[in-house]
């Protein structure tokens, strides 16, 4: 709790400073002299700051239309705020050079052009979020049974059902996936956002998801944030099979799933190795490992005899420049297919988003896997 309070304090402290810099920039470069104009700007930024605070905590407690609408606007303000801050910083740098060179150039129209650019970026970011695309990847695994080479496999991650991603959102992506007529669907965590859910409606919508053989699911970090009892009840009312530190076999292939909270737990790794992977009935099968956050520890992956790891979690950064941060944290496992020799890996950027309904430089996707 102590660490959480520190994190929240730093987070909202940074947000406050960001709002302050943008306010000062607009007053300076638009030369706002009137008291009314300045007070209007102050009210606008204080309102957005407080709205964001309310949305981030209120959304966890209710699923009302009003709170969902507030949350949608408030979190969309985050990338807008980020780009306003970046463009304001650029304008201040240009202003410093102008002062240094003693030039008499107004930056009003440049700053206005930056704001118009941000409006176009926002519109494109919302479109990129809503435009769910299919990504195809071909993967070769040694000793993969021939029957798997004819299967249609789908991977989805980070759907983040909750708040404004409601039943209609579920219906839309379920219809899209059902058209694929998949044999197996893997859901690699964060199917839910951790917000309050309407159990019966959500379960009914999810239960329309179809696979000829099996739908597998593992817990992500958002399933364990809050309302986990609701998540468990919803899953129990559908055809989805949860692999909670468990292994299932399907046509000669091990399907291994780990709960996100146990990702770095050596005891759980020992348990999976001892109770499943070391046993004769599993030892010689290829293993597909569902793990929400990419497991970067290659020694653990070897112990679990993983041939293919399927993950999400990173969102590929979701939007610039956050993607640069996730790339530095996860390297090759930030997004897409990687061949590490002894095992293969694929991280999806996710079908949904966390926070703002916005993507820039990434895509909302589901993945079609073809085994060579």
Buried (B, 14 or more C-beta within 10 A) or exposed (E): EEEEEEEEEEEBEEBEEBBEBBBEBBBBBBEBEEEEBBEEBBEEBEEBBEBBBBBBEBBBEEBEEEBBEBBBBBBBBBBBBBBBBBBBEEBBEBBEEBEEEEEEEEBEEBBEEBBEEBEEBBEEBBEBBEEBEEBEBEBEBEEBBEEBEEBBBBBBBBBBBBBBBBBEBBEEBBEBBBEBEBBBBBBBBBBBBBBBBBBEBBBBBBBBBBBEEBBBBBBBBBBBBBBBEBBBBBBEBBBBBBBEBBBBBBEBBBBBBBBBBBBEEEEBBEEBBEEBBEEEEBEEBBBBBBBBBBBBEEEBBEBBBBBBBBBBBBBBBBBBEBBEEBBEEBEBBBBBBBEEEEBBBBBBBBBBBBBBBBBBBBBBBBBBBBBE
